[in-house]
Amino acid sequence: MSGRKRTEFGDEILEADILGMKKEPGDGFESVIIDTSRGKVECRYYAVKGADRAVIMVGGIGGGFDTPANGLYPRLCTDLLDSGISSLRVRFRYPTDLAEAAMDVLAGIQFLKGEGITGFGLIGHSFGGAVVVQAAHNENAVKTIVTLSTQSLGISPISNLAEGVSVLLIHGDEDRTLPSGSSVYAYSLAHEPKKLTIYEGAGHGLAEVSDEVYAEVKKWIENYLI
């Protein structure tokens, strides 16, 4: 695997050469390390043989392989296998740097293209919501994005996504970290097809409505990642 990825973040332009990758067996997934000229991107890969669609999932500024909604990401990764959809969880190299984090997602896309994937969905929680918007703005193979409790900083490129890119925004009305108005604002900028769901009584991590979020996100991916 090789290539160069480029991302624009306002007036800032970042480029990274993809130097190679390695895989190792993991617990229900393959551990993937993508070696780039900007550093190594760690991923967890849930692969469907022969799949041409995949979802990339990212967390927030907590870093690591964090996940909202009581283990939403590993649950989705496992269950989407039955729908013929591969998944890749990406760990940010710098989980507070929006441009660098978007580059990590683009590196993940480049890896998956080498695996035969041609259509992508992106899911991001909190800070990761803006990250997936930035990545989709820089990659025309993205077909749908899902933001969960997104921040508003860096979200404005959602208005310039390619025609036909669908957007699902989910938030809780009891979010004390990032108010639901962030998702309302993003929804106002996005074009159709789009959907906004505000869950009553749910906080930033959406743990209170984890089953509802799981069902909604899974259905959205299966319907729009085509």
PENORHU-V859960 format. One record per pair of residues at least 4 apart in sequence whose ideal C-beta (glycine too) atoms are under 7 Angstrom apart, sorted by sequence separation. I is the first residue (numbers start at 1). J is the second residue. If there is no record, write none. Layout:
I	J
I	J
This chain:
26	30
62	66
67	71
68	72
71	75
72	76
73	77
74	78
75	79
76	80
97	101
98	102
99	103
100	104
101	105
102	106
103	107
104	108
105	109
106	110
107	111
108	112
109	113
110	114
111	115
113	117
124	128
125	129
127	131
128	132
129	133
130	134
131	135
132	136
133	137
134	138
135	139
161	165
171	175
175	179
178	182
180	184
181	185
182	186
183	187
184	188
185	189
186	190
190	194
202	206
203	207
206	210
209	213
210	214
211	215
212	216
213	217
214	218
215	219
216	220
217	221
218	222
219	223
220	224
221	225
8	13
25	30
26	31
35	40
36	41
67	72
80	85
112	117
124	129
150	155
175	180
203	208
24	30
34	40
59	65
60	66
67	73
94	100
95	101
136	142
202	208
6	13
7	14
23	30
24	31
33	40
34	41
59	66
67	74
80	87
93	100
94	101
124	131
173	180
187	194
199	206
201	208
202	209
206	213
23	31
59	67
124	132
172	180
6	15
23	32
33	42
34	43
92	101
123	132
136	145
158	167
171	180
187	196
77	87
122	132
199	209
4	15
5	16
21	32
22	33
32	43
76	87
93	104
109	120
4	16
21	33
77	89
92	104
133	145
171	183
184	196
4	17
5	18
21	34
31	44
32	45
122	135
132	145
183	196
199	212
4	18
21	35
90	104
122	136
169	183
3	18
20	35
29	44
30	45
90	105
132	147
2	18
18	34
19	35
29	45
57	73
73	89
1	18
19	36
29	46
30	47
105	122
169	186
18	36
19	37
26	44
90	108
129	147
169	187
180	198
1	20
17	36
129	148
150	169
197	216
1	21
16	36
17	37
88	108
122	142
130	150
134	154
137	157
145	165
16	37
44	65
120	141
129	150
130	151
144	165
16	38
119	141
120	142
121	143
129	151
133	155
140	162
143	165
144	166
145	167
146	168
147	169
148	170
149	171
118	141
120	143
121	144
122	145
123	146
124	147
125	148
126	149
130	153
134	157
137	160
142	165
149	172
167	190
65	89
88	112
119	143
124	148
125	149
126	150
127	151
130	154
133	157
137	161
55	80
126	151
130	155
133	158
136	161
173	198
65	91
105	131
149	175
173	199
178	204
64	91
105	132
151	178
166	193
167	194
168	195
169	196
170	197
171	198
172	199
173	200
174	201
176	203
177	204
158	186
166	194
174	202
175	203
176	204
63	92
102	131
106	135
136	165
149	178
173	202
174	203
175	204
55	85
57	87
101	131
105	135
109	139
152	182
159	189
172	202
46	77
54	85
86	117
151	182
155	186
158	189
159	190
172	203
46	78
53	85
54	86
55	87
56	88
57	89
58	90
63	95
98	130
102	134
106	138
109	141
150	182
158	190
172	204
48	81
51	84
54	87
62	95
98	131
102	135
106	139
150	183
152	185
156	189
51	85
54	88
56	90
58	92
61	95
152	186
172	206
46	81
51	86
61	96
48	84
98	134
102	138
147	183
150	186
48	85
48	86
47	86
147	186
46	86
46	87
45	88
170	213
43	88
44	89
43	89
170	216
43	90
58	105
43	91
41	90
42	91
56	105
28	78
41	93
56	108
126	178
168	220
56	109
39	93
149	204
98	154
68	125
149	206
54	112
148	206
166	224
41	104
54	117
52	116
53	117
56	120
38	103
43	108
52	117
60	125
61	126
41	107
51	117
52	118
53	119
54	120
55	121
56	122
57	123
58	124
59	125
60	126
61	127
41	108
52	119
60	127
47	115
55	123
60	128
59	128
58	128
36	107
146	217
34	107
58	131
58	132
146	220
34	111
144	221
126	204
32	111
68	148
144	224
68	149
143	224
144	225
143	225
14	99
12	99
16	103
9	98
14	103
18	107
9	99
21	111
16	107
7	99
18	110
9	102
123	217
7	102
7	103
5	103
7	106
121	221
5	106
5	107
121	225
5	110
119	225
3	110
1	111
1	114
9	134
7	134
8	138
7	138
69	205
85	221
68	205
69	206
70	207
68	206
69	207
72	210
76	214
75	214
79	218
83	222
70	210
85	225
69	210
72	213
76	217
80	221
72	214
76	218
69	213
69	214
55	221
55	225
53	225
